[in-house]
Amino acid sequence: MRMLGLFGIAALVAVGCTNHEYLGEDGLFAFAITEDTPPFVETEDGNLYIVEERIELPLEAPTAEEMAALSQGVDGLPWARRPWVERGDYELRIDWALINLDDSRRAVDLVVNGINEFHEYMPGFVVDDDEVIPEFAQWERSIVLEPLERRTGTIREEQLDEVAVDLATVVNGVTNANLVVHPDSHSSLDPRVQAFIPEIIPALVGVRVGLRSASPVNVAVELTVRVRDERGILADDPAEAWELPVPEIFEPSSLAAPVE
């Protein structure tokens, strides 16, 4: 089996906005998975292809005094300090367009995984019955595109808010992260999960958006990321934004025991 480094597959760029409304150069991110994309996972049982782009928010940096204050009142939290940015400080929305570049029908997964100041969600895969099965992304949709079709959609604010909640929850003692991030799961409504939701939820400081396929395809994606900055914490000059902490990678396991 050969597994390529995820961060070597796509260009991972942190960019800012000019009007505190949209992220990215000209307000757009675009990348593609193609028939020349090397396998992310290559086994005798099958391959898995993933191309991802990392999108980080340009945030104002905390002062030394503000950072020191974050180390107070951390009892009951799964981190050594409170987050600099919390749930509700801003809202994110992602508008997407998928473009089938082939003249044949193609199937692809659009996936999103969250990044906060402390952790980054990194699903893996399992091999079962001669099939490579990816673990659930924090948000994902399987989409079948007709020849040369362009399909659009939106990942809404409340869906990305759930990504933030789920990321904080899975690192707080849950034994089955896949149950928490399952597309049909809603942590705030699941009594098996509610006890693990921290009192303070870190805001997402970034996301990894990707295209995933079991076979080579030629599909492009265009993304528009909108930020509603309730706290006014986006940096006026992205070049002077806070150098975000390097998050710890959190990897779920499909072999984990159920949540009790």
C-alpha positions in Angstrom: 0.0 0.0 0.0 1.2 3.5 -0.9 -0.1 6.6 0.8 0.8 10.1 -0.4 1.1 13.0 2.1 -2.1 14.9 2.1 -0.5 18.3 2.2 1.6 17.5 -0.9 -1.4 16.8 -3.0 -2.8 20.3 -3.3 -1.5 23.8 -2.9 -2.5 24.9 0.6 -2.8 28.6 0.8 -3.9 31.0 3.5 -5.3 34.2 2.0 -7.3 37.1 3.1 -10.1 39.5 2.0 -10.2 43.1 1.2 -13.7 44.0 2.5 -14.2 41.5 5.4 -16.8 39.8 3.3 -15.0 37.3 1.0 -11.8 35.3 1.3 -9.5 34.5 -1.5 -8.0 36.2 -4.5 -10.8 37.9 -6.3 -13.1 36.2 -3.9 -12.7 32.8 -5.5 -10.9 29.5 -4.8 -10.6 27.0 -7.6 -9.0 23.6 -8.1 -9.6 20.3 -9.8 -9.2 16.5 -9.5 -8.1 15.0 -12.8 -7.2 11.8 -14.5 -3.6 12.7 -13.8 -4.1 13.1 -10.0 -2.1 10.4 -8.2 -3.9 8.2 -5.7 -4.1 9.4 -2.1 -4.4 5.7 -1.2 -3.2 2.9 -3.4 -3.9 -0.7 -2.4 -4.4 -4.0 -4.1 -8.1 -3.7 -3.3 -8.6 -0.2 -4.9 -7.6 3.4 -4.9 -8.8 6.6 -3.4 -8.2 10.0 -5.0 -8.4 13.2 -3.0 -7.5 16.8 -3.9 -7.9 19.4 -1.2 -7.4 23.1 -0.6 -6.7 24.6 2.8 -8.4 27.9 3.5 -7.5 29.9 6.6 -9.0 33.1 8.0 -6.7 36.1 8.5 -7.4 37.1 12.1 -6.1 39.9 14.2 -3.4 38.6 16.6 -4.0 38.6 20.4 -1.7 40.8 22.5 0.5 39.1 25.0 -1.9 40.2 27.8 -4.9 38.8 25.9 -3.1 35.5 25.3 -2.1 35.2 28.9 -5.7 35.8 30.0 -6.8 32.9 27.8 -5.0 30.5 30.2 -7.4 31.4 33.0 -10.7 29.6 33.6 -9.8 26.5 31.6 -11.3 23.9 34.0 -13.4 21.4 32.2 -12.0 22.3 28.7 -10.0 19.8 26.6 -7.3 22.4 25.9 -4.6 24.2 27.9 -6.2 27.6 27.2 -9.4 29.1 26.0 -9.7 29.9 22.3 -8.9 33.3 21.0 -11.9 33.1 18.7 -15.1 31.4 19.8 -18.3 30.2 18.2 -20.4 33.2 17.3 -17.5 35.6 16.7 -18.1 35.2 13.0 -20.2 33.1 10.6 -18.9 31.3 7.5 -20.7 30.3 4.4 -19.3 28.5 1.4 -20.9 28.7 -2.1 -19.7 26.0 -4.4 -19.8 25.1 -8.1 -18.8 21.7 -9.4 -18.0 21.4 -13.1 -17.7 18.0 -14.9 -15.0 18.5 -17.5 -15.8 15.1 -19.1 -18.4 14.2 -21.7 -19.4 11.2 -19.5 -21.3 11.0 -16.3 -19.0 11.3 -13.2 -19.4 10.7 -9.5 -17.5 12.8 -6.9 -17.6 13.6 -3.2 -17.4 17.2 -2.1 -15.9 17.2 1.4 -15.2 19.7 4.2 -13.1 19.2 7.4 -12.7 21.8 10.1 -9.6 23.5 11.6 -9.6 25.3 14.9 -6.8 26.7 17.0 -6.1 23.4 18.6 -7.1 20.6 16.2 -7.6 19.7 12.6 -9.9 16.9 11.6 -8.3 14.3 9.3 -10.4 11.3 8.4 -8.7 8.2 7.1 -10.0 5.1 5.4 -10.6 1.4 5.9 -10.3 -1.5 3.5 -13.3 -3.9 3.6 -14.4 -6.6 1.2 -11.9 -5.5 -1.4 -13.0 -1.9 -1.2 -11.3 1.2 0.1 -13.9 3.1 2.2 -13.1 6.6 3.3 -14.2 7.7 6.8 -16.8 10.4 7.0 -15.7 14.0 6.5 -17.2 16.5 8.8 -19.4 17.7 5.9 -19.7 15.7 2.7 -22.1 15.2 -0.3 -21.9 12.6 -3.0 -22.8 14.1 -6.3 -23.3 12.6 -9.7 -22.7 15.0 -12.6 -24.0 14.6 -16.0 -21.7 15.1 -19.0 -20.2 18.7 -18.9 -22.7 19.6 -16.2 -22.1 22.6 -13.8 -23.8 22.1 -10.4 -24.0 24.8 -7.7 -24.9 24.7 -4.0 -24.2 26.3 -0.6 -22.8 25.0 2.7 -24.8 27.1 5.1 -23.7 28.9 8.2 -25.5 26.4 10.5 -23.8 23.5 8.8 -20.3 25.0 9.3 -21.3 25.8 12.9 -22.0 22.1 13.4 -18.5 21.4 12.0 -17.1 23.6 14.7 -19.2 21.9 17.4 -18.3 18.4 16.2 -14.6 19.2 16.1 -14.6 20.4 19.7 -16.7 17.4 20.7 -14.6 14.6 19.2 -11.5 15.7 21.0 -13.4 15.7 24.4 -13.5 12.0 25.0 -15.9 10.6 22.5 -15.0 7.1 21.6 -16.6 7.1 18.1 -15.9 10.3 16.2 -17.5 8.8 13.0 -20.8 8.7 14.8 -20.5 12.4 15.8 -19.6 13.6 12.2 -21.9 11.3 10.4 -24.0 13.3 7.8 -27.2 12.3 9.5 -26.0 13.1 13.0 -26.7 16.3 14.9 -24.6 16.4 18.1 -26.8 18.9 19.9 -29.7 16.6 19.6 -28.0 13.3 20.3 -28.1 12.4 24.1 -25.1 10.0 23.6 -23.0 13.0 22.5 -24.3 16.0 24.5 -22.2 15.2 27.5 -19.0 15.6 25.5 -19.8 19.0 24.0 -17.5 21.5 25.7 -18.9 24.6 27.4 -16.8 26.8 25.1 -16.6 26.0 21.4 -13.6 27.3 19.4 -14.5 29.0 16.1 -13.2 27.5 12.9 -10.0 29.3 11.9 -10.0 27.4 8.6 -11.4 24.5 6.6 -10.0 21.9 4.2 -12.3 21.6 1.2 -11.7 18.7 -1.1 -12.9 16.5 -4.0 -12.8 12.8 -3.4 -13.3 9.9 -5.8 -12.8 6.2 -6.1 -11.6 6.5 -9.7 -9.8 9.1 -11.9 -12.2 11.8 -13.0 -12.0 15.3 -14.4 -14.0 17.6 -12.1 -13.3 21.1 -11.1 -14.7 23.1 -8.1 -15.0 26.8 -7.6 -15.6 28.1 -4.0 -16.7 31.4 -2.6 -16.1 31.8 1.1 -18.1 34.5 2.8 -17.4 35.7 6.4 -19.9 37.7 8.5 -17.5 39.2 11.1 -19.6 39.9 14.2 -16.6 40.6 16.4 -14.5 42.6 13.9 -11.6 40.3 14.3 -10.6 39.8 10.7 -7.3 41.5 10.0 -7.4 44.7 7.9 -4.1 43.7 6.3 -4.0 39.9 5.7 -0.2 40.1 5.5 -0.2 41.1 9.1 -2.7 38.5 10.3 -2.1 36.3 13.3 0.2 33.4 12.5 -2.3 30.6 13.5 -1.1 27.9 15.9 -0.2 24.6 14.3 -3.2 22.4 15.1 -2.9 18.8 16.4 -4.2 16.3 13.8 -7.2 14.4 15.0 -7.8 11.1 13.2 -11.0 9.2 13.8 -11.1 5.4 13.8 -13.9 3.3 12.2 -12.9 0.5 14.6 -13.7 2.6 17.7 -16.3 1.4 20.1 -19.8 3.0 20.0 -20.4 6.1 22.2 -22.0 5.1 25.5 
